[in-house]
């Protein structure tokens, strides 16, 4: 195996990890604040991908404008999911919450299949492949990684420099104490769901320039996203980023050394071993 190929795979792993981190951060933020895991989260990403695809191909929208529209659309969907599905079951047992969001997953998959069949659709953008020190890097992945970093930086600044961001962090740390202090937890939950939806929409806009979209797209990225969230520590933002980079490196480099299928096997083995050693996640807090 030539070292240049391994180096190229390692860089591609970092680039992929940026988008995976964006996915995991949105899901982790919702869990850390609302305390519910959205099983259908990646299906919202799939809808964002479809929105960009149709706006660009059918209506000839510029890609940046279509991406902004997708972010706005999925943000609204995130708010609707919270108002119509999550809010009524906040006090229900966890199994009921999982069943509700799991039912939403199957509904969105079936609805997308009804509308667009199971065809794989891609934008087929004429984006260049860059050669850097003998390595070939996709401009689409570089662009997606850069935008992901900016989005994560924006989220960090929002959570640390704004009143609502401070309230979100406070509710995630102790929601009972915040309720006693008069904080409007329902408003915080709604804003958090909107932010999670916006990040799902942005992730969809970044993934459609790299992958084709189909109704069962969540089957490819959904389990990996949940694995990253658990591995990094549910509700732990920094842990999600670290776990994203770790898993993406294992998959990318392992796919070059062995095969993509074996790389996923190794990634899941690492996940299982890590959870046995640290059930709270590699950066999660021990109870």
C-alpha positions in Angstrom: 0.0 0.0 0.0 1.5 3.3 -1.1 1.8 5.9 1.7 0.4 8.6 -0.6 -2.9 6.6 -0.9 -3.2 6.2 2.9 -2.5 10.0 3.4 -5.1 10.8 0.8 -7.6 8.5 2.5 -6.8 10.1 5.9 -7.5 13.6 4.5 -10.7 12.4 2.9 -11.7 10.9 6.3 -11.2 14.3 8.0 -13.3 16.0 5.3 -16.1 13.4 5.7 -15.8 13.7 9.5 -16.7 17.4 9.3 -20.1 16.7 7.8 -20.7 13.7 10.1 -19.9 16.0 13.1 -22.5 18.5 11.8 -25.1 15.7 11.8 -24.1 14.4 15.2 -24.1 17.9 16.7 -27.7 18.6 15.6 -28.9 15.3 17.1 -26.8 15.7 20.2 -28.1 19.2 20.8 -31.7 18.0 20.7 -31.0 15.1 23.0 -29.0 17.2 25.5 -31.8 19.8 25.8 -35.1 18.1 25.0 -33.9 14.7 26.2 -35.4 12.8 23.3 -33.5 11.0 20.5 -35.0 11.9 17.1 -34.9 8.5 15.3 -36.1 10.3 12.2 -33.4 12.9 12.2 -31.5 11.7 9.2 -34.8 11.5 7.3 -35.0 15.3 7.7 -31.5 15.4 6.1 -32.9 13.4 3.2 -35.7 15.8 2.7 -33.2 18.7 2.7 -31.2 16.8 0.0 -34.4 16.4 -2.1 -35.2 20.1 -1.7 -31.8 21.2 -3.1 -32.0 18.6 -5.9 -35.4 19.7 -7.2 -34.7 23.4 -6.8 -31.5 23.1 -8.8 -32.6 20.6 -11.5 -36.2 21.4 -12.0 -36.3 25.2 -11.2 -32.7 26.1 -12.1 -32.1 27.8 -8.8 -28.4 28.7 -8.0 -27.0 26.1 -5.6 -26.3 28.6 -2.7 -29.9 29.9 -2.9 -31.3 26.3 -3.1 -29.1 25.4 0.0 -30.5 28.4 1.9 -34.1 27.4 1.0 -33.4 23.8 2.1 -32.1 25.0 5.5 -35.2 27.2 5.9 -37.5 24.3 4.9 -36.0 21.7 7.3 -35.9 24.3 10.1 -39.7 24.7 9.7 -40.0 20.9 9.6 -37.9 20.6 12.8 -40.3 23.1 14.5 -43.3 21.2 13.2 -41.9 17.8 14.4 -41.5 19.3 17.9 -44.9 21.0 18.1 -46.9 18.1 16.6 -45.0 15.0 17.8 -42.5 15.7 20.5 -44.3 18.3 22.7 -47.4 16.1 23.3 -45.2 13.1 24.5 -42.5 14.9 26.5 -43.8 13.4 29.7 -44.4 9.9 28.2 -42.2 6.9 28.9 -39.0 6.8 26.7 -40.3 3.8 24.7 -43.3 5.8 23.6 -41.0 8.6 22.5 -38.8 6.2 20.5 -41.9 4.7 18.9 -43.3 8.1 17.9 -40.1 9.3 16.2 -39.5 5.8 14.8 -43.0 6.0 13.2 -42.1 9.4 11.8 -39.1 7.7 10.2 -41.1 5.1 8.4 -43.7 7.7 7.4 -41.1 10.0 5.8 -39.4 7.1 4.0 -42.8 5.9 2.6 -43.9 9.4 1.7 -40.6 10.1 -0.2 -41.0 6.7 -2.0 -44.5 7.6 -3.0 -43.5 11.0 -4.4 -40.2 10.2 -6.0 -39.9 6.3 -6.2 -36.7 4.7 -5.2 -34.5 6.2 -7.9 -31.1 7.5 -6.9 -30.8 11.2 -7.9 -27.7 13.3 -7.9 -26.9 16.8 -9.0 -24.0 15.9 -11.2 -22.2 19.2 -10.6 -19.0 19.9 -12.6 -16.9 20.4 -9.5 -13.1 20.0 -9.9 -10.8 17.4 -8.4 -7.8 19.1 -6.8 -4.2 17.6 -6.9 -2.2 18.5 -3.8 1.2 17.0 -3.4 0.2 14.0 -5.5 -3.1 13.5 -3.7 -6.4 13.9 -5.4 -9.0 15.7 -3.3 -12.6 16.4 -4.1 -13.5 20.1 -4.1 -17.0 19.2 -3.1 -15.7 17.6 0.1 -13.4 20.5 0.8 -16.3 22.9 0.4 -18.6 20.8 2.6 -15.9 20.6 5.3 -15.3 24.3 5.2 -19.0 25.1 5.5 -19.4 22.5 8.3 -16.6 24.2 10.3 -18.2 27.6 9.9 -21.6 26.2 11.0 -20.0 24.6 14.0 -18.3 27.8 14.9 -21.5 29.7 14.5 -23.3 27.2 16.8 -20.5 27.5 19.4 -20.8 31.3 19.4 -24.6 31.2 19.6 -24.5 28.9 22.6 -21.8 30.8 24.4 -22.4 34.5 23.5 -26.2 34.9 23.4 -28.9 34.9 26.0 -30.9 32.1 24.3 -27.7 30.0 23.9 -27.0 30.4 27.6 -30.5 29.3 28.4 -30.2 26.3 26.1 -26.9 25.3 27.9 -28.5 25.8 31.3 -31.6 23.7 30.5 -29.3 20.9 29.2 -27.4 20.9 32.5 -30.4 21.1 34.9 -33.9 21.6 33.4 -35.6 21.2 36.9 -33.5 24.1 38.3 -34.2 26.3 35.3 -37.9 25.7 35.6 -37.8 26.8 39.3 -36.0 29.9 38.2 -38.8 30.8 35.9 -37.2 29.9 32.5 -39.6 29.1 29.7 -38.5 25.6 28.9 -41.0 25.2 26.1 -39.5 28.1 24.2 -36.0 26.7 24.7 -37.2 23.3 23.4 -38.7 24.9 20.4 -35.6 27.0 19.6 -33.4 23.9 20.0 -35.6 21.9 17.6 -35.4 24.7 15.1 -31.6 24.8 15.4 -31.4 21.0 15.0 -33.6 21.2 11.9 -31.4 24.0 10.4 -28.3 21.8 10.9 -30.1 18.9 9.3 -31.0 21.0 6.3 -27.4 22.3 6.0 -26.1 18.8 6.2 -28.5 17.8 3.5 -27.3 20.6 1.3 -23.7 19.6 1.8 -24.3 15.9 1.3 -26.3 16.3 -2.0 -23.1 17.7 -3.7 -21.3 14.4 -2.7 -23.9 11.6 -2.8 -27.0 10.7 -4.5 -30.3 10.9 -2.6 -33.1 8.3 -2.4 -35.9 7.6 0.1 -33.8 5.2 2.2 -30.7 7.5 2.4 -31.1 7.4 6.2 -30.2 3.7 6.3 -26.7 4.6 5.2 -26.0 7.6 7.5 -28.6 7.1 10.3 -26.9 4.2 12.2 -23.5 5.8 11.8 -24.8 9.1 13.2 -26.4 7.5 16.2 -23.2 5.4 16.8 -21.2 8.6 16.8 -23.5 10.3 19.2 -23.4 7.4 21.7 -19.6 7.0 21.2 -18.9 10.6 21.9 -21.4 10.8 24.8 -25.0 11.6 24.3 -25.5 15.3 24.8 -21.7 16.0 24.6 -21.0 18.4 21.8 -17.2 18.1 21.8 -17.4 14.3 22.1 -19.6 14.2 19.0 -16.9 16.0 17.0 -14.1 13.7 18.3 -16.2 10.6 17.6 -17.0 11.8 14.1 -13.4 12.2 13.2 -12.5 8.9 14.7 -15.2 6.9 12.9 -14.6 8.7 9.6 -10.9 8.0 9.7 -11.5 4.3 10.5 -13.9 4.0 7.6 -11.9 6.0 5.1 -8.4 4.6 5.8 -9.7 1.1 6.5 -11.5 1.1 3.2 -8.2 1.7 1.4 -6.3 -0.9 3.4 -8.9 -3.6 3.3 -12.4 -2.9 1.9 -15.3 -0.5 2.7 -17.4 -3.3 4.1 -14.5 -4.5 6.4 -13.9 -0.9 7.4 -17.5 -0.6 8.7 -17.1 -3.9 10.5 -14.0 -2.5 12.3 -15.8 0.7 13.1 -18.6 -1.1 14.7 -16.2 -3.4 16.7 -14.4 -0.3 18.0 -17.8 1.2 18.9 -18.9 -2.0 20.8 -15.5 -2.3 22.7 -15.5 1.4 23.6 -19.1 1.2 24.9 -18.2 -1.8 27.1 -15.2 0.1 28.5 -17.0 3.5 28.8 -20.8 3.1 28.6 -21.2 6.9 29.0 -19.1 7.6 25.9 -15.4 8.4 25.4 -15.9 12.0 26.6 -19.2 11.5 28.5 -19.4 12.3 32.2 -19.5 9.4 34.6 -22.6 9.3 36.8 
